[in-house]
Amino acid sequence: MAVIITDICINCAACIDECPVEAIVDEDDNPTGEEIYYVYPDKCVECVGYHDTPACAEACPTEGCIVWGDCVEGLPCREDVPAEARANRVPVIED
């Protein structure tokens, strides 16, 4: 699943332009119908090969909004993120 945008998203659009693979859509295109931005898990590469950390989380002004999700088979996945962090949906950026 890569990274996940949680329901504390304020729809500020800071993350969309930062995604190198265009995996993020706004609330109007969210397939779940939720009024938050959405990361397509089958497109997100956790910025592996692009940035040291997921760029969306670096750009997000809302602390804890973007969390680690499960890896998607066949897509790059950050190997330095423990399985426990993914299972517990730990924020990508922790202050």
N, C-alpha and C positions, 0 to 999 in steps of 0.2 A: 504494500500500500504506500510505501514511501513516506512522505510527510503528510500531515493532516491539518487542515485549518479548522479550529474549534469554533463553538458557538459564541465565543467572546469576540469574534471578528467584528470590527467596526466599519467594514466596507470602505476603507480609505483608499484602496487601489495601490498602495505602496508596493505590494508584492508582485502584481501582474507583470509589470514591465521588467522586473528583475529576473524572471524565469527564462533561462536560456533555451528551453524546449517548449515553451508556450503550453505548459501543463495546467495553468491556473486560469479559471474563468470567474467572472463576476456573478453576483447573486441572480441576475436575469438568466444566466445560462447554467446555473447549478442544477444538475439532474436529480438531486434529492428534493428540490423544491424549497430548501431552506433559504432564508434571507442572508446568507453569508457566502463568501468566496469559497471556491472548491478546487481541490487539486485532483486531477485525473490520475489515479494510481497506476494506470497502464501507460502513462507518459512520463511521470516524474522520475528523474534519475538522481535525485538528492544532490544535484549539481556536481556529481562525480565527474571529473575531467574538465570542469568549468571553474569551480570555486572551492575554497577550503572548507566552507560550510554552506548549507543551503542559503542561497541569496534571498529568498523570500523571507526567511526568518530574520536575517540581518536587517532587512528593510522594514520589517513590521514594527510599528510603534507600540503595539499592544503586548505587554509582557505575558508570555505563556500561551499566546494564541496559536502558534504553530508547534505541533508536537510530532514526535517520531511515531511512525506507523510500521507495519510489517513490510518486509522486503517482498518485492514482486519477482517471481521467477523469470529469468531472462533479461532483467533490467539491472543496471548498476545499483549497488547498495553500499552505503558506508559501512565498512567492516569494523570500524572503531566504535560503533554504537552497540552497547551490550543488548542482548535479547531482552533482558529485564526492562531496560529503558523503553524498548519498543512495546513490550507487553503492557507496561504501566502508562504508556502515552506521556512520557516525560517531555517537557518543552525542549525544543531544539536549542534555544538560547535561554540560559538561566542566569539571572542577575543576582 
